[in-house]
Amino acid sequence: MEQIKMVLSAIKDGALNPGDVVVKTGLPRYEVLAIFHVLEGLQTIKPIYSKGSHKVYKLTDKGLQILEALEKGGKITITTDVGEEAS
């Protein structure tokens, strides 16, 4: 959870790409990329710019709520709607 908190905190400071978060947090790139994948799936971050494989993300309201709960050391419950995927 500490790594997730670090990533959310870094993104909170401004729109960033995964490489920027690696520099700000000192976490390994593979770990940051995995965390971004999970956070995007949970709708806690969203891309605001995308060109090819380059994406810039910002925190959603849900992401900010989760970060605040993690900073307070509180208990959090995450729910998300899962839609059907197109075949």
N, C-alpha and C positions, 0 to 999 in steps of 0.2 A: 504494500500500500504506500510505502514511503516514496517509491519511484513514481507511482501514479500522481501522488501529491506534488512531487518535484516538476513533473511534466505539465500538469494543470497550472501550477504557479507560474511557470515560464511562459505559457501561452496567455495567461491572464494579463501579463505585462504588455501584450501587443500581438498582432497577427504574426505568426512564425511558421516556418517550414520545419520538417524534422531535423535538418542539418543545424538550423539555428538552436533548436532545443538541445541537441547534442553538445554544442559549444557552451550554452548557458548552464546546463546541469552537470556536465562531465560524465553522463551515462554513456554506455556503449551504444553505437548506432543501431545495432540489431535489436537492442532492448527498447530503444525509443521508437523504432519502426513498429515493433510488435504492440507497444502501448498505444500508439496512434491508431493502429488497426482496430483495437478493442474499443478505444474511446470513440472513434467514429461510428462503430457499430452500435454503441450505446447512446448515440446522439448527444454526447457531451462536448464534442468539438465538431465544427463543420468547415468544409473548404470554402474560402471566399475568393480564391483565385486558382485557376487550373490551366496549365498549358503543357501538354504532353504529360510527362511524369512529375513535373514540378507543381506542387500544390502548397498553398499557404492557408493556414487554418486559424480559426478564432474560437474562443470558448462560447458555448451556448449558455442560455440561462440555467439549464440543468447542470452543465459543467461547473458553473459558478457556485451553484447550491452545493454540489458535491465537494468542491474545493473548500468552501466555508465549513462544511461539516467535518472534513478531514482535519482542517486547521484547529478546530475546537476539540478534536478527539472524540466527537460524537459518533453514534451509531447511524449508519446510513442504509437505506434500502433502495435498490435501483430496479425500476421496472421499465420495460420497453415493449412497444407493440411490434409483433413480428408478422409481417405481411407475407402473402404467398409470392414466391419468386416466379417470374415469367419463364415459361419453358421454351 
